[in-house]
Amino acid sequence: MRNKKAMIVQVIGSAIAGLVGGFLGVTVYSFGATNFMTILQFAGGPGQDFINACIACGIAFIVPLVLGLMIGFDEKKGFKLRKFKSNKLSK
């Protein structure tokens, strides 16, 4: 695999979001393709269920983003905080 750290970060974020969704009692009312419209699969029951699904989806986005920015994805340097540099455009 090319980006092992990216996959690990996604699995951790998905597990945390799945636990939150399970604790909140989220129910899926229909099945379909997995894309940005997946959130509509949770609509159809009580309004609170849709809100809880939105919370779990937000966690599934934010946790891997934060972990990925903290860990970085350079396989050669190992786990360390990434430093951001500004690139100047010059010709």
Residue frames as qw, qx, qy, qz and C-alpha x, y, z in Angstrom:
[[0.000, 0.888, 0.459, 0.000, 0.00, 0.00, 0.00],
 [0.417, 0.546, -0.010, 0.727, 1.18, 3.46, -0.80],
 [0.149, -0.529, 0.240, -0.800, -0.27, 5.55, 2.06],
 [0.516, -0.253, -0.798, 0.180, -0.50, 3.32, 5.10],
 [0.130, -0.191, -0.480, 0.846, -0.75, 6.23, 7.52],
 [0.363, -0.010, -0.184, -0.913, -3.65, 7.76, 5.60],
 [0.614, -0.201, -0.687, -0.332, -5.54, 4.48, 5.75],
 [0.431, -0.233, -0.721, 0.491, -4.88, 4.08, 9.48],
 [0.055, 0.110, 0.238, -0.963, -6.10, 7.63, 10.12],
 [0.505, -0.082, -0.391, -0.765, -9.30, 6.97, 8.14],
 [0.596, -0.222, -0.771, -0.031, -9.97, 3.72, 9.99],
 [0.265, -0.210, -0.600, 0.725, -9.53, 5.44, 13.37],
 [0.229, 0.076, 0.025, -0.970, -11.86, 8.29, 12.36],
 [0.576, -0.120, -0.576, -0.567, -14.47, 5.89, 10.99],
 [0.505, -0.230, -0.797, 0.240, -14.37, 3.77, 14.15],
 [0.080, -0.198, -0.453, 0.866, -14.87, 6.81, 16.37],
 [0.396, 0.047, -0.186, -0.898, -17.75, 8.08, 14.20],
 [0.580, -0.141, -0.743, -0.304, -19.32, 4.61, 14.17],
 [0.352, -0.249, -0.748, 0.504, -19.18, 4.43, 17.96],
 [0.122, 0.175, 0.226, -0.951, -20.77, 7.88, 18.27],
 [0.503, -0.005, -0.448, -0.739, -23.49, 6.93, 15.78],
 [0.533, -0.184, -0.826, -0.013, -24.14, 3.70, 17.66],
 [0.206, -0.254, -0.631, 0.703, -24.40, 5.45, 21.01],
 [0.254, 0.194, 0.047, -0.946, -26.77, 8.03, 19.52],
 [0.517, 0.319, 0.759, -0.233, -28.96, 5.29, 18.00],
 [0.300, 0.494, -0.361, -0.732, -28.67, 6.27, 14.34],
 [0.671, 0.254, 0.692, -0.074, -30.82, 4.20, 11.95],
 [0.008, 0.241, -0.610, -0.755, -30.44, 3.84, 8.17],
 [0.594, 0.389, 0.451, -0.542, -33.77, 3.91, 6.31],
 [0.800, 0.586, 0.031, -0.121, -32.53, 3.20, 2.77],
 [0.682, -0.330, 0.440, 0.482, -29.41, 1.94, 1.03],
 [0.557, 0.828, 0.053, -0.029, -27.63, 3.48, -1.93],
 [0.706, 0.470, -0.192, 0.493, -24.29, 4.48, -3.35],
 [0.584, -0.611, -0.163, 0.509, -21.59, 5.80, -1.04],
 [0.379, 0.455, 0.136, 0.795, -21.01, 9.41, -1.99],
 [0.043, 0.096, -0.305, 0.947, -21.76, 12.86, -0.60],
 [0.557, -0.254, -0.242, -0.753, -25.52, 12.14, -0.76],
 [0.483, -0.085, -0.855, 0.168, -25.19, 9.27, 1.74],
 [0.052, 0.026, 0.541, -0.839, -26.51, 11.51, 4.52],
 [0.565, -0.018, -0.174, -0.807, -29.96, 11.31, 2.90],
 [0.568, -0.056, -0.816, -0.092, -30.11, 7.60, 3.77],
 [0.223, -0.169, -0.735, 0.618, -30.70, 8.62, 7.38],
 [0.342, 0.039, 0.065, -0.937, -33.73, 10.79, 6.58],
 [0.510, -0.162, -0.711, -0.456, -37.15, 9.23, 6.92],
 [0.513, -0.427, -0.704, 0.241, -37.60, 8.67, 10.62],
 [0.314, -0.874, -0.284, 0.238, -37.67, 11.10, 13.50],
 [0.296, 0.916, -0.112, 0.246, -35.88, 14.39, 12.99],
 [0.474, -0.770, 0.426, -0.021, -33.45, 13.74, 15.83],
 [0.885, -0.015, 0.406, 0.228, -32.13, 10.65, 14.02],
 [0.602, 0.698, 0.113, 0.371, -31.09, 12.76, 11.02],
 [0.107, -0.930, 0.255, -0.241, -29.39, 15.28, 13.31],
 [0.734, -0.505, 0.451, 0.057, -27.49, 12.51, 15.10],
 [0.845, 0.290, 0.314, 0.320, -26.39, 11.11, 11.73],
 [0.339, 0.875, -0.052, 0.343, -25.12, 14.58, 10.73],
 [0.427, -0.814, 0.379, -0.108, -23.14, 14.74, 13.98],
 [0.848, -0.193, 0.458, 0.184, -21.57, 11.31, 13.31],
 [0.709, 0.575, 0.213, 0.349, -20.74, 12.29, 9.71],
 [0.048, 0.949, -0.187, 0.249, -19.12, 15.50, 10.92],
 [0.628, -0.622, 0.467, 0.020, -16.99, 13.52, 13.35],
 [0.869, 0.145, 0.402, 0.251, -16.04, 11.11, 10.54],
 [0.510, 0.773, 0.053, 0.373, -14.74, 14.11, 8.57],
 [0.126, -0.920, 0.245, -0.278, -13.06, 16.17, 11.30],
 [0.773, -0.523, 0.354, 0.052, -11.24, 13.46, 13.31],
 [0.848, 0.150, 0.285, 0.420, -9.23, 12.05, 10.35],
 [0.345, 0.844, 0.029, 0.410, -8.54, 15.58, 9.09],
 [0.342, -0.872, 0.288, -0.199, -7.06, 16.66, 12.42],
 [0.847, -0.329, 0.387, 0.159, -5.15, 13.41, 12.90],
 [0.774, 0.442, 0.228, 0.391, -3.78, 13.61, 9.36],
 [0.184, 0.898, -0.109, 0.384, -2.60, 17.17, 9.81],
 [0.534, -0.758, 0.356, -0.117, -0.94, 16.32, 13.13],
 [0.850, -0.190, 0.450, 0.198, 0.75, 13.11, 11.98],
 [0.193, 0.681, -0.498, -0.502, 1.53, 13.96, 8.37],
 [0.931, 0.254, 0.195, -0.174, 1.82, 11.46, 5.56],
 [0.361, 0.728, -0.583, -0.026, 5.54, 11.35, 4.74],
 [0.981, -0.131, -0.134, -0.058, 6.38, 7.64, 4.99],
 [0.706, 0.365, -0.374, 0.477, 10.16, 8.16, 5.15],
 [0.039, 0.529, -0.398, 0.748, 10.26, 10.52, 8.14],
 [0.323, -0.250, -0.858, 0.311, 7.92, 8.57, 10.42],
 [0.266, -0.802, -0.529, -0.078, 5.46, 10.03, 12.91],
 [0.355, -0.294, -0.218, 0.860, 6.19, 13.66, 13.65],
 [0.191, 0.795, 0.372, -0.438, 4.36, 16.95, 13.47],
 [0.560, 0.483, 0.400, 0.542, 4.31, 18.48, 10.05],
 [0.185, -0.562, -0.043, 0.805, 5.70, 21.99, 9.51],
 [0.477, 0.759, 0.437, 0.076, 3.94, 24.15, 6.95],
 [0.392, -0.291, 0.247, 0.837, 6.07, 26.27, 4.63],
 [0.409, 0.783, 0.202, -0.423, 4.93, 29.11, 2.45],
 [0.643, 0.161, 0.507, 0.551, 5.84, 28.73, -1.21],
 [0.088, 0.693, -0.060, -0.713, 6.69, 31.89, -3.11],
 [0.712, 0.567, 0.399, 0.114, 5.67, 32.09, -6.72],
 [0.110, -0.762, 0.342, 0.539, 8.56, 33.29, -8.82],
 [0.829, 0.529, 0.177, 0.036, 9.46, 33.06, -12.46]]
